[in-house]
């Protein structure tokens, strides 16, 4: 049995399943696809952590702005900046993991 599969079986609380072949390691905070760690930028990492924390619930554009740009929240952050970050993250996730909620934000399915 593959080491990761054995680890998941022995400690299912350590991982959050995003799709059949995609996991979030809660302890190490790594994205794993087919048992391979996927490199994320700092903002992609923060964004995915936010989605994982709120899995199944809408994460609003405002929540994302605050979470990703908290040090410069007073500055004008555009929704296009949010969409750009989500687009980068979507390229690293399996298809249909992030669902757009028109006019509000996104849901990690």
N, C-alpha and C positions, 0 to 999 in steps of 0.2 A: 504494500500500500504506500502511496506517495506520502512523504513526510508532512506536507501541508494538509492533505486530506486527513491524515491521522490526527494532526494537531486540531483541526476544526472539529473532528468527531469528539475528541477528548475535552475540548474547551470551546463549546459553541458560543459562549458569552463574549469571547474575545473578538469575534468577527461579526460584521453585519453583512448579510448577503444583499448585494445590489442587483445582481442578475445571476444566471446559472454559472457563469465563469468569472464573475467580478465580485470581489470582497473588499470591505474596508476593515483593516486591522485596527481595532479600537485602542489597543495599548500602544502599538508602535506608530499609529496614525499614518499608515501606508495604504495606498490603493494597490490592489493585487488583481491582475487579469491573467487568467491561466497560470496562476502561481508565480507570476513575474511582477516585481515591484515596478509601478509606473511612476516615472519622474513627474512631479508637479512643481510649477512655480509657486512662490510664496502666496500670491493671491489665489491661485487655483486651489492650493491646499486649504487656505482659510475658507474659501467658498465651499469646497466639498465638506469640510467639517461642519459648516453652517447647515448645509443640506442634510447631512447625516443626522445631526442633532434634531432636525425638524422633519425627518422622513415621514412622508405621507401628508404633510401639511404645507400650505402655501407659504413660501418665503417671499416677502414683498421686496420690491425694488428698494424701498427705504431701508429695510433690514439689511439688505446686501450692501447698500451704500455705507451704512453705519459700521457694519462689520469689517468691510474691506478697507475703508478709508477713514477709520475712526480718528486717526491723528489729524486729518484735514477735513473733518465732517462739515465745518463751517463754510468751507469753500464750495463752490458750485460743482457738484459731480453730476454729470448727465446720465440719463437712462441709457444712452448709447454706450457709455463706459461700462455700465453694468452688463448690457447685452454682449459687449465685446468679451468681457471676462467669462461669461457663461458660454459663449461660443467656443472659446479656447478650451474650457473644461469639457464641453460636449464632445470635442474631437478625441478626447482620451477615454471617454466612457462608452460602454456599449450603447447601441442605438435605442432610443425611446426611454432612456433612464430619467432624463430631465424633461418634464412636461411644462410647456408654457401655459400660464394662466393669463389670458388676454387682459391687458391693462393693470395687472396686479403684480405678477412675479412668476415664480417657478415652483414646481413640486418634484422632489426626488421620488420617483415611482417605486 
